Amino acid sequence: MNQLIHEQPGLSSTLYQPLTETDVKRIADAAFDILARSGMAVYNRTARERLRAAGAEVDEETALVRMPRAMVEDAVASNPSSITLYGRGDSPDVVLEKSRVHYGTGGTAIYVMDPDTGERRPSTSADVVLNARMVEELENIHLFTINVFPNEIECNDDIDVNRFFHALDNTTRHVMGGVYSLSGCRQAVEMAELIAGGPDALRERPFVSFITLIISPFKIDDHYGEMACFLAEKGLPVVVPTEPICATTAPVTLAGNVLTHVAETLGGIAMIQAAKRGAPGICGSVGSITNLKSMDHVGGAIERAMINAAVAQMAQHFQLPVYSTGGTTDAKGMNVQAAYESAMSSLLVAMSGANYIHDIAGLMEADLTVAYDKLVVDNEILGMCQRVLRGIEVTDESLATELMIEKGPATDYIAEEHTVRHMRGEFFVPKLANRQKRDAMVEGSDALSRARAFVDRIRNQPRQSRLPAEVRRAVLERFTSIRRDI
């Protein structure tokens, strides 16, 4: 499926802007006001010390940190407005800036839909491997955010090094991942430095990036605060995402959710810059709404896409790279609900110009489960999104005015040189959708069958390590907790 790259990553878009210019300024001012007057609860001593040194007002008894507007504005100014997440080999580099759009996996789901049985089961390290191999072959997925949890790894400190190793060993795409312990985080960084050829080499061309967490409403816990400061001091790209949910951890209104997002992520950027000025911090937007009948988190709500589009618009205002969310669904299998919820949110958030849209391929069941056939279907949806972002080119050549005048009325264009020149690049050509007439269709030619056939083809191919043999041996010798029996 990777012989033809439909569109290169990094297309620019501001086709959908749910906020007016007045709205943007009002939300920005309100976010600064919240951080200065209410502040954030910062339960990590390192983060509090760094923030105090940067100008914050810190109450050690309550761990409350209030951040003056000037301090936060200075942090925003010192954070890079452009961050490159590097691929390896022939994989594209991903440049997060302005309104350039890229897509990837994500979610750290704890289940997968088993491709043999079709039943949901706990995910394992083997699923990290298969997801990475799939992404390597899917041309519209630009990054691999490690999207499943290795439930069989019992020691917390071993989770991160296993996830990052099996990802890097099976795809050359840039690898992003959450981290679960400070020890595991340090191991993952050390492993990446070993692969890169040293700390300086990794910092110069980071092919890994990391996700920490801000806990809504307005909390930075000890665990994630320490890891965020460590990664910032290393000079590696780190996302500070927040996940406010309307009516539970944020006000019920979409505007209140967006404001929570903005204030919390600005607080995260302030922490990153306090740890190391100029460190590559990335805002993170993962919020959604509540199902008020059950009080559950909702994955496929159209309001989730609207929220994430608005946060992307706010990030563009601050000139901060943003990691956003799209393509998610509450469906429990690859069905019509999965298709329409994923397609609607993927297109809406892409049209907003969000820099990196994670969770956008393979995820379902309110972010709990990854389905391999959905990963393939979503790749096709993303190809269509890319075609929308490319827009309609209007030039003398594309208008073909003189050709129409020369041909005159009542003629066709099928044999024209102009048609030959443009026919391969003008249309998005699907690989799953069946456009044949009904009487030409055969069994197994529908889109879902083709997606499942693609999954089976990847599964049945011989494994190929994406690491140099000598580097792979060195990594396995250094980190003995990495599973080798997959």
C-alpha positions in Angstrom: 0.0 0.0 0.0 3.0 2.3 0.2 4.0 2.3 -3.5 2.1 5.6 -4.1 2.3 8.5 -1.7 -1.0 10.4 -2.3 0.1 13.5 -0.5 3.2 14.5 1.4 2.8 15.5 5.1 2.7 19.1 6.2 -0.1 20.5 4.0 -1.4 23.7 5.5 -5.0 24.5 6.4 -7.2 27.0 8.2 -10.3 26.0 6.3 -12.3 25.6 9.6 -12.0 28.2 12.3 -14.7 27.8 15.0 -13.6 30.9 16.8 -13.7 34.6 15.7 -10.6 36.8 16.3 -12.5 38.4 19.2 -13.1 34.9 20.7 -9.4 34.0 20.4 -8.3 37.2 22.2 -11.0 36.7 24.9 -9.9 33.1 25.6 -6.2 34.0 25.7 -6.8 36.8 28.2 -9.0 34.5 30.3 -6.3 31.8 30.3 -3.7 34.2 31.5 -6.1 35.4 34.2 -6.8 31.9 35.5 -3.1 31.0 35.7 -2.3 34.3 37.6 -5.2 34.3 40.0 -6.1 30.6 40.5 -3.0 28.9 39.3 -2.2 25.2 39.1 -1.6 22.5 41.8 2.0 21.4 41.1 2.8 18.3 43.2 6.3 17.9 41.9 9.1 19.6 43.9 11.4 20.0 40.9 8.7 21.6 38.8 7.8 24.0 41.7 11.4 25.0 42.2 11.9 25.7 38.4 8.6 27.7 38.2 9.5 29.7 41.3 12.9 30.6 39.8 11.0 31.7 36.6 8.8 34.1 38.6 5.9 32.1 39.8 4.3 32.5 43.2 4.5 29.2 45.1 2.7 28.0 48.2 4.6 25.0 49.4 1.9 23.9 51.9 -0.8 23.6 49.2 1.5 23.1 46.2 -0.4 25.9 44.5 1.6 27.7 41.8 0.3 31.1 40.5 1.9 32.3 37.3 2.0 36.0 36.4 0.9 36.8 32.8 4.4 38.2 32.0 6.0 35.0 33.0 3.7 32.9 30.9 4.0 35.2 27.9 7.8 34.9 28.3 7.6 31.1 28.3 5.4 31.1 25.2 8.0 33.4 23.5 10.9 31.2 24.4 9.2 27.9 23.3 10.1 27.0 19.7 7.4 27.9 17.3 8.6 25.2 14.9 9.6 21.7 16.1 10.8 18.9 13.8 10.0 15.3 14.7 12.5 13.3 12.6 11.9 10.1 10.8 14.6 7.5 10.0 15.6 6.1 6.6 13.1 7.1 3.9 10.3 8.1 6.4 9.4 11.8 6.2 10.3 14.4 8.8 7.3 16.0 10.5 7.5 19.8 10.9 5.1 21.1 13.6 4.5 24.7 12.8 1.8 27.2 11.9 -1.1 25.3 10.3 0.8 22.4 8.8 -1.1 19.1 9.3 0.2 15.6 10.1 -1.5 12.4 11.2 -0.6 9.5 13.5 -1.8 6.8 15.8 -2.2 7.1 19.6 -4.3 6.4 22.6 -2.3 3.7 24.4 -5.3 1.4 24.2 -5.4 -1.5 26.6 -7.3 -3.8 24.2 -7.1 -4.8 20.5 -9.6 -6.5 18.2 -7.9 -9.8 17.6 -7.4 -10.2 13.8 -7.9 -14.0 14.0 -11.0 -14.2 16.2 -12.5 -10.7 15.8 -12.9 -10.6 19.6 -11.6 -8.0 21.9 -8.6 -9.0 24.1 -5.9 -7.3 26.2 -3.1 -5.9 24.1 0.5 -7.2 24.4 4.0 -6.3 23.1 3.2 -8.3 20.0 0.5 -5.8 19.2 3.0 -2.9 19.5 5.1 -4.8 16.9 2.2 -5.4 14.5 0.9 -1.9 14.8 4.3 -0.5 14.0 4.7 -2.8 11.0 1.3 -1.7 9.7 2.1 2.0 10.1 5.3 1.5 8.1 3.2 0.4 5.2 0.4 3.0 5.5 1.3 6.1 3.5 -1.0 8.6 5.0 0.0 7.9 8.6 3.1 10.1 9.2 4.0 9.3 12.8 3.7 6.3 15.0 2.5 7.2 18.5 2.7 3.9 20.4 -1.0 3.0 20.5 -1.3 0.0 22.7 -0.2 -1.1 26.2 1.8 -4.3 26.8 -0.4 -5.8 29.4 1.9 -8.8 29.9 4.8 -6.6 31.2 4.4 -6.8 34.9 7.2 -4.4 36.1 6.3 -0.7 35.6 9.9 0.2 35.0 10.1 -2.2 32.1 7.1 -0.9 30.2 8.7 2.1 28.5 11.8 0.5 27.2 9.8 -2.4 25.8 7.3 -0.1 24.0 9.9 2.1 22.5 12.2 -0.7 21.4 9.5 -2.7 19.7 8.3 0.5 18.0 11.7 1.5 16.8 12.5 -2.0 15.7 9.5 -2.2 13.4 9.0 1.2 11.9 11.1 4.0 10.6 8.4 6.6 11.2 9.0 9.1 14.0 8.0 7.3 17.3 6.2 9.2 20.0 5.0 7.6 23.2 3.7 8.1 26.7 6.0 7.2 29.6 5.0 5.4 32.8 7.8 5.7 35.3 10.9 8.0 35.7 13.2 4.9 35.5 11.4 3.7 32.4 11.6 7.1 30.8 15.3 7.4 31.5 15.8 3.9 30.0 13.9 4.9 26.8 15.9 8.0 26.4 19.2 6.1 27.0 18.2 3.5 24.4 17.3 6.2 21.9 20.7 7.9 22.5 22.4 4.6 21.9 20.6 4.1 18.6 21.3 7.8 17.6 25.0 7.6 18.4 24.9 9.7 21.5 22.9 12.4 23.4 24.0 15.2 21.1 23.1 13.3 18.0 19.6 12.5 19.4 19.0 16.1 20.5 20.0 17.3 17.0 17.7 14.9 15.1 15.2 13.5 17.6 13.4 10.5 16.1 11.6 9.9 19.4 9.4 12.3 21.4 7.5 11.8 24.6 4.1 12.5 26.1 3.7 13.5 29.8 0.3 14.6 31.2 -1.5 17.5 32.9 -4.4 16.2 34.9 -7.6 18.3 34.6 -8.6 20.4 36.3 -5.2 22.2 36.7 -3.0 19.6 38.3 0.6 18.5 37.5 1.3 15.4 39.6 4.6 14.4 41.0 5.2 11.6 38.6 4.6 13.5 35.3 6.1 16.7 36.6 9.4 15.1 37.2 9.5 13.3 33.8 8.5 16.5 32.0 11.3 18.4 33.6 13.8 15.6 32.9 12.8 15.5 29.2 13.0 19.3 28.9 16.5 19.3 30.4 17.4 16.6 27.8 16.2 19.0 25.1 13.9 16.4 23.6 10.4 17.1 22.3 7.8 16.6 25.0 4.0 17.0 24.8 2.2 18.4 27.7 -1.4 17.2 26.9 -4.5 17.9 28.8 -7.9 16.1 28.7 -10.7 18.2 30.2 -14.1 16.6 29.8 -17.2 18.8 29.5 -19.3 18.7 32.7 -16.8 16.6 34.8 -13.3 18.1 34.8 -14.2 21.2 32.9 -17.4 23.4 32.6 -20.1 21.8 30.5 -19.8 24.4 27.7 -17.5 23.9 24.8 -16.1 27.4 25.4 -15.3 26.5 29.0 -13.6 23.3 27.8 -11.5 25.2 25.3 -10.5 27.7 28.0 -9.5 24.9 30.3 -7.4 23.4 27.5 -5.6 26.6 26.8 -4.9 27.6 30.4 -3.6 24.1 31.3 -1.4 23.7 28.3 0.1 27.2 28.8 0.9 26.2 32.3 2.6 23.1 30.9 4.6 25.1 28.5 5.6 27.4 31.4 6.9 24.4 33.3 8.9 23.1 30.3 10.5 26.5 29.7 11.2 26.9 33.4 13.0 23.6 33.3 15.1 24.6 30.3 14.6 27.7 28.3 14.1 26.9 24.6 13.2 23.3 25.2 10.8 21.9 22.5 7.5 21.8 24.3 4.3 20.8 22.4 0.8 21.8 23.5 -1.6 18.8 23.8 -5.4 18.7 23.2 -7.3 15.5 24.0 -10.5 16.7 25.6 -14.1 15.7 24.9 -17.6 15.7 26.4 -19.4 13.6 28.9 -22.3 11.2 28.2 -24.7 12.8 30.7 -26.8 9.6 30.9 -23.9 7.4 32.0 -21.2 10.0 33.0 -18.7 8.2 30.7 -16.1 9.9 28.5 -17.3 10.1 24.8 -14.8 9.4 22.0 -16.8 10.0 18.8 -18.7 13.2 19.6 -18.6 15.9 16.9 -18.1 18.4 19.8 -14.8 16.7 20.5 -13.7 17.6 17.0 -14.9 21.2 17.4 -13.0 21.5 20.7 -9.8 20.3 19.2 -10.2 22.5 16.2 -10.7 25.5 18.5 -7.6 24.6 20.5 -5.6 24.3 17.3 -6.8 27.8 16.4 -5.6 29.1 19.8 -2.2 27.4 19.4 -1.8 29.2 16.1 -2.5 32.4 17.9 0.3 31.7 20.4 2.5 30.3 17.6 2.9 27.1 19.6 3.1 23.6 18.0 0.0 21.6 19.0 -0.8 17.9 19.3 -4.5 17.3 18.8 -7.1 14.5 18.6 -9.3 13.3 15.8 -10.6 10.2 14.1 -12.0 8.6 17.3 -15.3 6.7 17.7 -17.4 5.1 20.3 -18.2 2.1 18.0 -17.2 -1.3 19.3 -16.3 -2.7 15.9 -15.5 -1.7 12.4 -19.0 -0.6 11.4 -20.9 2.3 9.9 -20.7 4.3 13.2 -16.9 3.8 13.3 -16.7 5.1 9.7 -18.9 8.2 10.0 -17.7 9.3 13.4 -14.0 8.9 12.4 -14.4 10.5 9.0 -16.3 13.6 10.4 -13.8 14.4 13.2 -10.7 13.6 11.1 -11.8 16.0 8.4 -12.9 18.7 10.8 -9.7 18.7 12.9 -7.5 18.5 9.8 -9.3 21.5 8.3 -8.4 23.5 11.4 -4.7 23.2 10.8 -3.8 21.1 13.9 -0.1 20.3 13.6 -0.2 16.7 14.7 -3.5 14.9 15.0 -3.0 11.7 17.0 -5.5 8.9 17.8 -6.7 9.4 14.2 -6.0 5.9 13.0 -7.2 2.6 14.4 -8.7 3.7 17.7 -12.3 2.9 18.8 -14.5 2.3 21.9 -13.9 5.7 23.5 -10.1 5.2 23.1 -9.9 1.8 24.8 -9.4 -0.4 21.8 -7.3 -0.6 18.6 -8.7 -2.4 15.6 -6.3 -3.4 12.8 -8.9 -3.2 10.0 -9.8 0.3 11.2 -6.2 1.3 11.0 -6.3 0.6 7.3 -9.7 2.2 6.7 -8.6 5.3 8.5 -5.5 5.5 6.3 -7.9 5.8 3.4 -10.0 8.4 5.1 -6.8 10.4 5.8 -5.9 10.2 2.1 -9.2 11.9 1.4 -8.5 14.5 4.1 -5.2 15.3 2.5 -6.9 15.8 -0.9 -9.3 18.3 0.7 -6.4 20.2 2.3 -4.6 20.4 -1.1 -7.6 22.2 -2.4 -8.2 23.2 -6.1 -5.2 24.7 -7.9 -6.3 27.5 -10.2 -3.7 28.3 -12.9 -3.8 28.9 -16.7 -2.8 25.2 -17.0 -5.4 23.8 -14.7 -8.2 26.1 -16.0 -7.5 24.9 -19.5 -9.4 27.9 -21.0 -7.6 27.8 -24.3 -8.1 24.1 -24.6 -11.9 24.5 -24.1 -12.0 27.3 -26.7 -10.0 25.2 -29.2 -12.1 22.1 -28.7 -15.4 24.0 -28.8 -18.8 22.6 -27.8 -19.9 19.0 -27.8 -16.5 17.3 -27.6 -14.7 15.2 -25.0 -11.3 15.4 -23.4 -10.4 11.8 -22.7 -7.6 11.6 -25.3 -6.1 15.1 -24.8 -2.5 15.5 -23.7 -3.8 17.8 -20.9 -5.7 14.8 -19.5 -2.6 12.6 -19.6 -0.5 15.3 -17.8 -2.9 15.6 -14.9 -4.8 12.3 -14.6 -2.4 10.8 -12.1 -2.2 13.7 -9.6 -5.6 15.4 -9.8 -7.8 12.7 -8.1 -7.5 10.8 -4.9 -7.5 7.1 -5.9 -8.8 4.9 -3.1 -7.3 1.5 -2.5 -10.2 0.1 -0.5 -13.4 1.6 -1.8 -15.0 -0.3 -4.6 -16.1 1.8 -7.5 -17.0 -1.0 -9.9 -20.5 -1.5 -11.2 -22.6 -4.0 -9.2 -22.4 -6.8 -11.8 -18.5 -6.6 -11.9 -18.1 -7.1 -8.1 -16.7 -10.3 -6.7 -16.6 -11.7 -3.2 -14.0 -10.0 -1.1 -13.9 -6.8 -3.1 -15.7 -4.6 -0.6 -13.7 -2.0 1.4 -13.7 -3.9 4.7 -12.6 -7.2 3.1 -9.8 -5.4 1.4 -8.7 -3.8 4.6 -8.6 -7.2 6.4 -6.7 -8.7 3.5 -4.1 -6.0 3.9 -3.8 -6.8 7.6 -3.3 -10.5 6.8 -0.7 -9.6 4.2 1.4 -7.6 6.7 1.0 -10.3 9.4 2.2 -13.0 7.0 5.3 -11.1 5.8 8.6 -12.0 7.3 9.6 -9.6 10.1 12.3 -7.1 9.2 14.2 -5.1 11.9 14.4 -1.4 11.2 17.5 -1.1 13.3 21.1 -1.8 12.1 22.1 -5.3 13.3 25.0 -4.1 15.5 22.9 -1.4 17.1 20.1 -3.8 17.8 22.5 -6.3 19.5 23.9 -3.5 21.6 20.5 -2.4 22.7 19.4 -5.9 23.7 22.6 -6.5 25.5 22.2 -3.2 27.5 18.5 -3.6 28.3 17.9 -7.1 29.4 14.2 -6.6 30.3 13.2 -6.2 26.6 11.1 -9.1 25.4 12.9 -11.2 22.7 10.3 -13.9 22.2 7.8 -12.0 20.1 
